[in-house]
Amino acid sequence: MYEFNRCRCSGCNKNAMSTIDENDNIVSSGWCVDHVPDIEDIASKICSYMMRHDTIIGLNCPGLTIKDLNLNNKRFYGCNFQNCSFQNIHADGIRMRMGIYDGCTFTDCNFINSNIQFTSFAGSKLVHVILTGSDLVHINCNGVTVYQSSFDDSDLYNSRFIKSVLMNTSMRNCNLKKTVFYNSVREHVSFKLSNTREALVDRNRGGLMGDFEASAPDEDILNSEERQQI
């Protein structure tokens, strides 16, 4: 896991970012993203490090803007990218474990055939993101906002979408066993061929729900066309 070092700026309680030393090792910079003397230099070093290495362990860089990178088939373990902005990232076949991506923004990113487990995306925003054919197991997507994205053909076993907002998004042919959608908003979302009977959508009834259309009265209900597809 990444180091929990505090920023050296007086009165600042934020985590200090990682940087890359002259021996190509991940070390603490001593400064958070708001107080680091040269944010562009650290961002360049971190992006270059990710491009050079297939396996990245314990990288801590909250608040960075990361864009236009090819991270296909990279492996990330115990990294912290909290509140980062990812733009135009190609990460097909990526592998993530025990990562923190809370409060991030993902725009125009591809994670096709990825394998992401025990990782948190709480409160993040996904816009035009493709996760088709992925294993997304035991992940935390509570409070996420997802717009015009695709989870098609993915395994979402035991993942959480509590209080999420899913709009114009596709979850076709997905494994939704024990996937939790409590108090979520689902507008123009297709679940065709997915096992919605095994998803959890109503905390008041207990057990596995028979269908998404059996949601509690105060929850959004799939439109009639989508109900016919399920």
Secondary structure, 3 states (H helix, E strand, C coil): CCCCCECCCCCCCCECCEEECCCCCEEECCCCCCCCCCHHHHHHHHHHHHHHCCEEECCECCCCEEECCECCCCEEECCECCCCEEECCECCCCEEECCECCCCEEEEEECCCCEEECCECCCCEEEEEECCCCEEECCECCCCEEECCECCCCECCCCECCCCEEECCECCCCECCCCECCCCEEECCECCCCCHHHCECCCCCCCCCCCHHHCCCCCCCCCHHHHHHC
